[in-house]
Amino acid sequence: MKFIYTDSITSITSSGGSLGGDYTVSSVQNDSPKQPYIADSTSVTLTVSCAGAEAFYIAALAEDIIITEKSGANATLATHTIDNTSNFNLSEGYLYQTRTHLFDGKFITLNASTQTVTVALSSTTNYLNGISDYVSGNDGNKGQLTDGSTGQLFLNHPQLRLGTFINGSTIKINRLTGDGSGTTDVQLSTSAGAADFTVTSINLPIQVNTIRAGKLFTSYNPKVGLSETQNHFDIVQDRYSNIRRRAAEVRRNYNGGFQILESERELFFRIFSGLRTQPIAAQIIDEHDRTAVFGYFPQPPQLNYSTQGMQIFDASFNFVELI
């Protein structure tokens, strides 16, 4: 198990702009993944100054992500490539509708000489998926995306998100309301939305939910029996044997135990008692990206003595994803 328990980030800059004032690059350091940095172009590079950091975590939406560790002399120490293209399947659109983090996070143990980390993000694949036209709703920059005749439901088009690029990087989705069937459900970022036009390309937005870098606490992987459950926030109405369900977000919830040594006990108590009210980046199972998660401890972990010499302790914990 790995946890980032300090903040070594002194600055984060972007080579591009943002969708608006609520989605600037500073958003990646807040405790609200639902308010991410949203880029205004299909390719941007973030530069994270984090001298002294031992680990780095990022949760983002982009097709291609290249993370580069650099020394003080700007020499490349290591490169980590994430290709999400094969993970995004439009035919399984319903799987993406209720996820704050569209793809799993990435947790990296940094080289000791790392001074800065650059993150290059790009989205270049055209995801039209049958959409061919934008029809103005004669209400400012609001309108509807259609297949030539019928408004397209957002449920069937997971590529339609806040910040999605239409016909290049100039036109972006500024707001989505309703379900896509309404004539003003799509608001665009420019005056192009005031008139009808043909849609020739749709690219995924670039969103960065969370970035963390700092000191690293490492312990053994959880023992056999670790459970991962998912809590949902759906609204369910059950009336007259008819169930109506409005799907909402789900979050991961880990319960389990792991072992720590006597030499780690003091640091363990100090870190986890202090972090019980602070969201942190973690990797529950070492080298398993699926378990890289941004969350918190609802309660401090508990320790049990497992040997008479008190050299090994069994720790039990509950870790909940923050969405």
Buried (B, 14 or more C-beta within 10 A) or exposed (E): BBBBBBBBBEEBEBBBBBBBEEBBBEBBBBEEBEBBBBBBBBBBBBBBBBEBBBBBBBBBBBBBBBBBBBBEEEEEBBEBEBEBEEEBEBEEBEEBBBBBBBBBBBBBBBEEEBBBBBBBBBBBBEBBBEBBBBBBBEEEBBBBBBBEEEBBBBBBBBBBBBBBBBBEBEBBBBEBEBEBEBBBBBBBBEEBBBEEBEBEBBBBBBBBBBBBBBBBBEBBBBEEEBEBEEEEEEEEEEEEEEEEEEBEBBBBBBBBBBBBEEEBBEEBBEBBEEBEEEBBBBBBBBEEBEBBBBBBBEEBBEBEEBEEEEEBBBBBBBBBBBB
